[in-house]
Amino acid sequence: MKITPKVDDKRLQRKLNQQLREQPRQIQKVLGRTAEFLMGLIKQRTQRGKNADGIAFAPYKPEYKAFRREKGRQVNFPDLNFSGQMLSNMTQKNSPTQAIIFFANKFQAIKAVGNQKKRKFFAIGDRETTTLINFFAKEFKKVNKLI
């Protein structure tokens, strides 16, 4: 998943373009913070059993539900957390122009793709888009001491 900054506010856009030319490291820092914030949103939402649009995940199949119960895991709603390895393996890398969120371990990435097919957890919802834009703008202003 890529995050590329696009801003509607003309003053902020001019400042962003100027910063990209003059001090790309600051933009990279802000994109990294925004990516970390998004990873937190995805993890929190997933642990509550909700997809990117806030809709509850499809329930676990009865066989898998019984397996989870037998292993002592919660079965009230799907939280995509059996061992905790998949969500904790989510990481990010950034550059001055974009941030990429991905799964560093190949096995965990394959597991995430399988989960994504059944339950859309690795996405950005409409409400989250606004939250991310506001977070990026606030961090950008902080780095540039505009606030």
N, C-alpha and C positions, 0 to 999 in steps of 0.2 A: 504494500500500500504506500503510495507516494503522497507527500504533502508538498505542494508548491504554492508559495505565497501569491495571492492575487487580492488586491485591495481596491475598494470602490472610492474611498476618500482620496481626492486628488492631492491634497497636501501630504498625506501619509504616503501615497504612491510615489510622489516626487522624492520624498525623504528616503524611502526604501530604495529607489533606483540609485540615488546618490550614495547611499550606504553600500550598496552592492559594488559600486565602482571604487569607493574610497576605503571602506573597511569591511570587506566580505566576512571577516572572522566574527564580527558582531552579529551579522545576519545568520551565520551558521549556528552561533550560540542560541539565538532566539528560536530558530527552527528546531534545534535539538531539544530545547525546553518544551516546545509545543508538541513534539513527537512523544516525549516522556509523559506529558499531560494526557495526550490521546491514549497512550498505552494504559494509563491508569483508568481512564473512562471505560475502555474496552473491558478491562479486567473486572471493574466494579459491576458493570452492567451484566457481564457474563455470569458472575457469581450470584447475581440476583435472578438469573434464568431468563433474561430479556435479550431480544435481538437489537439491532441498531435503531429500529423504529420504536422501541419500547414495548414490543409485543412479546408475550411469553413464548419460549421455545416449545416446539412440539414435544409431547411427553416421551419418556423412555419407553421402549418396547417392554412388555411384561417379563420376558426372559432376562433382559439386561437389568431391569428393575430388581428382580429376584437376586441376580448375581451381586448387584451393588449392596442390597440389604444384607446378604450373606457375608460380605466383606466389611460390613459396618459403615458403609457410606450413606449419606442422606439420599432419600428417594422421593421427596416431596415434589421436586421440580428439577429439570435438567440444569446443571450448572457447569457441565463440561469439565469437571474436576474429579478425577479419580485419584491420581497420585500428585497432582499439582505441577507436574513437570512441563506440560504443554504451555500453559499460560505463563509460567515463570521463565520459559525459554524465549518469550517474545522480547525482541530487542530492536534497536534503531541505529541507523547511521545517517549522518547529515553532511551536507555541503552548503556552500553559500546560496545555492539555488533550490535545493530540495532536501527533504528528510524522507527516509524510507524505513518503514516498520516491517520487520520480517521475523521468522523463526530461525535461529542460528543453527540448531541441530536438525539434520536431515530427517531423522525419524519423527521428531516433534512437528516438523513442517508437513510431513505426509499425514500425520494424525490431524493436524489443523485443517488440511484440505478436505479430509473425510468428514470432519465435523462441520465444516463450512457448507458442504453440500446439503446436509440435513438441517442445520441450524445456522443462520447467517449471523455470526458473532463478530467476524473480522471485517467490519465495515463502519462507515460514518453515517449516522442518521441525520435527518434534517435539523433537528434541534441541536445536535452536537456540532454541526457545521457552524452555526452562529456562535456557539460557545467557544469553538476553536479560533474563529476569526477574532473574537473579543480578547481571548487569551493571548494570541499572537500580537495583536495591536498593543495590549497592555505591556507585554514583555518588551516589545520593540521600543515603546516610549520610555520604559524604564532604562533600557540599555543606552538610549540616546538622551536620557535626562529631560524628556519632554514633559514629564509629569512630576 
